[in-house]
């Protein structure tokens, strides 16, 4: 299906600044449903910083000229903390729609995004996720977009790297029982087998697991040369530690969802050498838009920007550009997103396919001495 088609809030933050509008609104309103607390809080807080920065810069330049009307109005962003809880996210989606927002940024986890998607789709309000990667989002609706690449693309890139670059044709996989973990696992297995590879063992664990001994025993029994850990940052580190404690000496691979510092925090030296894909983020790029992002981010938040802050920043700016060009009607925003030229953002170029999925490719990184560096320099 072509996917162009988007209560009690425990945290509500309002940012008022200046934007423009074609049909004389007093302000343009966005929502942001993110995990400020909860299992995905590391992602949600990074994204929120990017959203705040983009909003502040829009308003500091005088606001948005909505529909090229020549009238500048402020951009208001209503933050809701979903705490990584899909049910809470659904409540907050309904609340924000009731406020009359023009678009919503969110969420950081695929489970929350998929839970909210039918609400936004029925209301015909744009939902833009900066980090959800489940393949199911591809078919979530015509008003659901994401500027973060799907697990399907990530898994294809990683499987290609393991099989063709590292020359490994046997692997085991251990995955979180979440939309993200299972979606990534299935996409990886399909591609690895299509290349001619063999999956020696498959294990899954509850997304809130504290013990991985049963799953690790199953992996150890298969004695694989490579293990793919399909999980978020902290779980990836914990699973890697459990594997090394069980004397599994396989080459380790992770997902594009990990934040290296969080993975190292739980995994320590167990994650040394772990290879993972991630959308290209080149903060050393000598370009005006990158220099602006970095200098302003450092001034406001310190030197803590990452790919997720960049994704949140780009998500706001893509929607701002759409509304400035086309106005605030959802069908007009959709038309712009569906047909726009590549948006050159700080997280790379963004262009959407017929399903609202971004066409972005990954680069491989490896954890060395506790930090991530690009494979091959």
Beta strands, then each sheet from edge to edge (+ up, - down):
strand 1: 12-16
strand 2: 27-34
strand 3: 64-65
strand 4: 72-81
strand 5: 103-106
strand 6: 126-129
strand 7: 144-146
strand 8: 170-176
strand 9: 198-205
strand 10: 226-230
strand 11: 251-254
strand 12: 275-279
strand 13: 343-345
strand 14: 348-350
strand 15: 362-368
strand 16: 371-374
sheet 1: 1+ 4- 2- 5- 6- 7-
sheet 2: 1+ 4- 3+
sheet 3: 9+ 8+ 10+ 11+ 12+ 15- 16+
sheet 4: 13+ 14-
end
